[in-house]
Amino acid sequence: MRFIHISKNNIILSMLNLNEKYILNKQQKKVAVQLDLKTFKKIEDVLEDYALGQYIEASMQEDKMTLEEAKSAYKKIKKS
């Protein structure tokens, strides 16, 4: 059982059974890891969820636009 810690507060977001297989070089040192697609997808989902959470958290700290500012910004984008 492996834990993925992804947080400023060291909170465990997901616990995965990785079932990893290591690729060894001629000196028998680990040089790569092989995961099945299901495990890779789980890891990918955890990372995407974390990134989305970080984006949401950062955007909540930004200054908000008024309705008029938003309309003006949208018009500028539409013109380009």
N, C-alpha and C positions, 0 to 999 in steps of 0.2 A: 504494500500500500504506500503510495507517495502522496504528498500534500503539495498543493500549489498555493503559495502565499503571494498574493498580489494586493498590497494595500499599504498605505502609509502607517496604519496601525497594526500591521502584521496579522490581519484577520484572514482566516482560512476561507477561501472562496469555493474551493472544490477539492474533493478527495477522489483521486483516480487510481485505479489499478492499471498501471501502464503496460505491463507485460512486455517490457522492452527487450530487444536483442542487440547485443553489442557487436560491432565489426572491429576486429583486431588487426593490427599490422603484423609484420614478420617478427617483431619483438614482443608480441602478445600484449601490446598497449592498446587500450580502447581509443579508436579514432572516429567512430561514428555510432549512431544508434538507429535502430530500425523499429518502427511502430506500425501496428496494423492501422488501417484506415479509420476504423471506428474510434480508436483511441486518439488518433490525430484530430479527428473531427471534434471530439470532446474538448481537447486542449484548445483548438481553434475557437470554439464557441465561448469558452471561458475568457480567452484573451479579447475576443470581440466585445463581449459583455462588459469587461473591465474598461476597455477603451471608450465604449459608448458612455459608460458611467462617468468617466473622467471628463469627457466632452460636455456632458450635461452639467456636471458640477462647475466646470469653468464658465460655461455660458450663463449660468445663473448669477455669477459674480459680475458679469458685464453690465454696463449701463444700458438701460432699455430705451428704445426709441418711442417717441410719441407717434400717434397715427399719421400725422402730417409728415413727420420725418421719414417714416416708413414708406409712405406713398411717393415722396420725392426720390428716395433711394431706389425704389422699384422702377420709377420712370427712367432714371439714369441707366439702370441695368438694361431695361427694355430697348433703349435707344442704341446701345452698343452691340 
